[in-house]
Amino acid sequence: QVQLVESGGGLVQDGGSLTLSCAASRSIFSFNFVSWYRQAPGKERELVARIYHSGSTTYAESVKGRFTISRDNALNTLNLQMNSLEPEDTAVYYCNAVNYATTGSQGVWGQGTQVTVSS
């Protein structure tokens, strides 16, 4: 059973930066793609950024130019560098990993890490 553990969340001021990490119990390369999602209070969970096995990436329009997703193959971690944070970025951030053969299309989820941006 694959396990994902997020870390790096916290409280930051408007305009600040944070880096989230997601440690996987097996190689990041073993997944078809890995993603960061977030869920703000009273809102649905939304895709923030995704990196595919090929290395290509996709971002939500609201974070383009501010967030960068990357993977550290040696450490089996997925990272999300978040710059120019805004109060609207406040949410619980979740890591998700999909391998169609082993996890199914829903993938595996981490427990989430809280990011709070104060104005």
Number of C-alpha atoms within 10 A of each C-alpha: 7 14 15 21 17 22 19 14 18 14 14 18 14 17 14 14 17 18 16 23 24 26 21 20 14 16 15 22 17 14 19 17 21 26 26 26 19 22 19 17 9 6 9 9 15 14 17 23 23 24 21 15 13 9 11 9 16 15 19 13 9 11 17 12 11 13 20 19 22 18 19 14 12 8 13 16 21 26 21 23 14 19 17 15 23 18 15 13 20 20 21 18 27 26 30 24 28 21 17 13 9 13 14 11 12 11 19 18 19 20 14 22 21 19 22 21 19 16 11
